[in-house]
Amino acid sequence: MTTPKVPAADATLRLLTFLASRRSPVPAARIAEQLGLPRSRTYDLLATLVEHGYVMHLEPERLYGLGPAAQELSGAYLRQEPLARIGRRVIEAMVDEVGESGHLAVLHGRDVLYVIEERARNRPSLVTDVGVRISAHLTASGRAILAELPPAQLRALFGTREDFTARTAVPGPESPKGLRELLTRVRAEGVAQETGEVTEELASVAAVVHDHAGWPVAAVALTFEESRTSPAERDRCTAAVRVAAEEIARRLGGRRPENPATGR
């Protein structure tokens, strides 16, 4: 192995790459051991990355994981490259088949960021346009992704009541406990739903997309008018987002994790 010309940059990038490969936050001692770095240097690197938002320090557990700034870089890459390119045709085909508007979203801090939107003919405009961000706990797409996150990361994102917001008169989860209970149902059902919490009179159903490491990299959703959608049509939407999510995952080389969410 050649000696890096910029050792500090090399160590920083190796540290970020290591954290990105983990399913959940890890202690500093393990980072130092795995990377062959002195503990003092490891703590200095972590402190700098925490300050700039690239690493998140979970103080009660004394663990470190990727922070919002790192997620933003990931989201930017996904917006520009494979996920959007691979997902677009799948979303278009799903919308053509079902006749309801569809979209693909990724997690961006506490929000979901919409990277694809395909509006069905004669259907109302949606707020989920490309580039729009909405609090993840309110959306079907966000709930599908949040349900697959490690518990420590979920607590870091939605750990207090102040982390919860509302968009309409229809209440979403308003506390960490309420969100955990909702996500337990999402995991049991295999899809996430919302009705009127993003836009009144509209409902959505979503399924998660896993990447090659089994990570919840995105979610596929369909949005429809609640009052005009029969139970059979809603079931069809549910089946369609499952199929589309599995197809995008297949094209990404994705796989389901052995122990979803709580086992990570």
N, C-alpha and C positions, 0 to 999 in steps of 0.2 A: 504494500500500500504506500503510495507517495505521500510525502509530507505536504500538508496544505499550505498554500502561500499566505492565507489569512486564517490562522488558527481559530480566532474568536468567531469569525463568520462560520467556519466549518463546524465548530462545536454547537453554535446556535441552531444551524440548520439540522444537524443530526438530532439535537434535542427535540425540535419541533416535529421532525419526521417520526421520532420514537413515540411522542405523545399521540400523533395522528394514527399510529398503528395499534394503539391500545383501545379496548372497548370501554374502558372507564378510567377515571383519574387514578394516578399512582403516586406513591410517596417519593420524595426527593432522593432518598437513599437508593431506591431501585433504579432511578434514572442514572445516578452516578455510577452504580455498579454495571448497568447494561452498556453504558457509553464509555466506561473506563476513564471517567473524569474525577478529579479530586472533589470531595464533597463541598469544600468552600467555594470552588469555582462554579460548581453546579448551582449552589444557592445564589451566587452573584448573577449568573445567567438567568435563573428563574425570576429573581427580583426585577431585573430589567425588563424581561418579557411581560411580567405581570403589570408593570408600570405602563407599558405601551398597549396592553390589552390583548396580547397574543397568547398569553397563558392565564388561566384562571386558578386562583389559590382557594381551595376549600378549607378554610382555617379549622373548623371543628374536627374534620377528619384528617387534617394535615396531608392533604392530597393535592396534586396538580394535574390539570387537564388543559386542553386547548381553550382559548378565550374567544370573545366575540370578534376581535380583529382577524384572527386566523380563520374563523368561519366566514367572515366577509370576503377574504381572499378566495376561499373555496367557492363561495357563492358566485363570485365574479367569474371564476374559471368555468363553473357549470353553466352560467348564463351564456357564455361565449362559445363553449365548445361541446363536448360529447353529449351531455344530458339533454340539452335543448335540441341539438340536431337529431339525436336518436329518438327523442320523445315526440317530436312534432308530428311525424307521420302516424304514429300510434294514436296520439290524441285526435288527430283529424279523422282517422278511420273510426274511432270510438264514437265521435260526435255524429258522423255520417250514419252510423248504424243505429244509434239510439235516438237521435234527433233532439238531444239536449246539449246545452253548452258545457264544455269541458276545459280543464286547465291542469297544469303541472306546476307544483310549487316546491321550494326548498326552504329549510329552516334558516333564519337569519337573526341570530340572537334570540329574543323572545317573540319575534315575528315570523310569519311565513312570507316569502318573497315569491311572487308569481313570475315564472319564466316563460310560460306558454299559456295563451288563452285562445280558445277556438269557440266563437259564438255560433250556435245553431241558427238556422234560418227561422225567422218569425218568432224568435225568443227575445226576452227583454235584455237590455244591456246590463252588464255586471260591473261591480266595483273592482273585481279581481283582474284588472288589466295588467299587462306585462310591466314589471317594475314596481307595482303597488305592493306595499307591505301592510299586513294586518296582524294583530296580536294572535299568536298561534293557538292560544287556549280557546278562542272563539270559533275557529274555522275547522271544518272537517279535515282539511289537508293537514293543518297543524296538529290536530289531535291524533291523526294516524301516525305522524312522525314522533310526537312526544310520547306516545304509548310504548315506543320501542327504545327510548333512551335509558341509559343506566340511571338508577334512582338518584345518585349523587349529582348528576348533571341536571336532572329535572329539578331537584331542590335548589340548585344554583340559579336556575332560570326563573322558577316560580316558587320561591321559598317563603314569601310573606304576602299578606293581603294587599299590600301596596303594589304588587306586581300584576294585579288583575284589573282589567278595564272592561267597559261595556260600550257597545255601539248602538244598540236599540233597546226598546223596552223589554225585550225578551232576555231574561237573565242567563248568563253562562255561569260556569264555575266561578266562585268568588273567593275561594281560599285554597291553600295547598291540599287540604284534606278533600275538598270537593273535587278538585282536579284529579287527585289520585283515584278516587272512587269512579269518576267518569272514565279514566284511562283503563281501569281494570275491566270495565264493560267493553271498551274498544278491543282490548286484547282477546277477550272471550269471544267476541263476535267476528273479529278479523277485519272489520271495517269501522270507520268513524262516521258520525253523522252530526249535522247541526240543522236546526230549523228556526229561521228568523233571527238568529243571533248576529249575523253579518248584515243581512238586508231583510227587512220585514217582508213576509209573504213568500220568500224564497228559501229553499232547503238544499242541502248538499250531502253527498255521500262520497267517501274517499278511501283509498287503499294505499298502503305504503309501498315504496320501491326500495329494495335492498341492493347494495352494491356488492362488489366481489368479496368484501370482508364481512358481509352480512349486516352492514351498517344501514340505518334508515336514511337514505340519501335524499329522498323526495317523496311526494305523494301525488297520485292521480285522483282527480275529483270530477264529478258531474253536478251541475246546479240546475234546479228545476223549480217550477211554480208549485208550491205545496198543495194548493186547493185544486189544481187541475191534474194532479198526478195520482193515479190509482195505486193501490198496494201492489198490483201486478207490475205496473210500470216502474214503481220504485224498486221492486225486486230485480227488474231488468237492469236498472241503473247500477245496483249493487253488484250484480254479476259482471257488468261491463267494466267497472273500475278495477275489479279483481283481475280480470283477464288482461286489461291494459297495463296494470302495474307489473304483473308477472312477465309480460312481453318486454317491457322496457328493462326490467331487471335481467332478463335473459340476454338481451342485446348488450347490456353492460357487463355481462359475465357475473351477474349477481347471484346471491344465494341467501336463503333464510338462515338466521343464526340458530345455533343448537338450543340455546336457552333465551327466548325472547325477553328483552327488557330486564326483568327483575333478576334473572340469572346471570347477568353480566357483571 
